[in-house]
Amino acid sequence: MPRIIFNNTNVDVLIDEDSLQTEYNQERSQKRSTSGKIQTINQHGIQEMRFSAVLTEALYRRLIAWWAWARQGKVWAFAFDSTKTGNTTLDDPAAAGQKVIPLTGTGDFSAEDYCLIRAADNDDEFEVVEIASISAGVSVTAVDNLVYSYTSGDIFRHWEYWPEVVSLEDKFGPLKKDGTYRHVFRFAEKL
């Protein structure tokens, strides 16, 4: 079940089937020199998500507290599957072209999980890996070879778990119809 996590509070939400949408957005600027040459500067890549939720009266009331938190720009988390909230870092380098990924913790992961691995200091290097096997407390082995090289401290987490997001909403006003509420949540990774 999908879950919103904020201020040490878990709120399980009911989302419309297949409504989770993710987009990888690139924000960049262009500089033109006096000679007319144009240079594109990548500022950051960010992932934006949205989903449509069906809210009961009780769930709507619980989410009022979430909105009081989120509207201040405070960080919160979203897990598409509340049982897949693994979030750790690499404790040694992992080279491109190999499958072994050394982690600081493996307890939250299982074989066949899909995970995101991303360079902590460069959001232009990331990929999704499927876990083939786990060496408990030491590393995971991916099904396929890594595309990029990663260093100690880089991010490794479940693919559809975002441990630090901010709301893109400027209001929280679910529509009421037939005794339930509907709302589209929009949020983005905090980089």
SULNORTA-V619777 format. One line per field, one symbol per residue. phi: phi as a letter, one per 20 degrees, with the letter a starting at -180 (. if undefined). psi: psi as a letter, one per 30 degrees, with the letter a starting at -180 (. if undefined). burial: 1 if it has 16 or more other ideal C-beta (glycine too) atoms within 10 Angstrom, else 0. A space follows every 50 residues. Layout:
BEGIN
phi->???
psi->???
burial->???
END
This chain:
BEGIN
phi->.fbdcblmcdcedddfglefcccedddbcdddefenfddedfeadcddcb becddfgffgfffffffffffenffbcccfcfeccfbbcfdbfcegncde cfcfbcfedcgmfececbffdbfedbadcdeebcdgmdacdefdffedec dgnfebbgfdcdfbccfeedbcbgeeblncdcbdecbbged
psi->kkkkkkhgkkjkljkkkgfjkkkjkkkllkkklfffkkkkjkelkkkklk lkkkkleeeeeefeeeeeeefggkkalkkejffihkjalkfllkkkglfk jklfkffgllkfkklkkkkegjgfjllkkkkelkjkfellklelkkelkl lkflkjlkehkjfjlkkgkgljikkkkhfllkkjkkllkj.
burial->01111100000010000001000000000000000000000000101011 10101000110110011011000001111100011111111001000010 11100101100010111110001011001010010000110100010101 00011111111110101010010100000110101011100
END
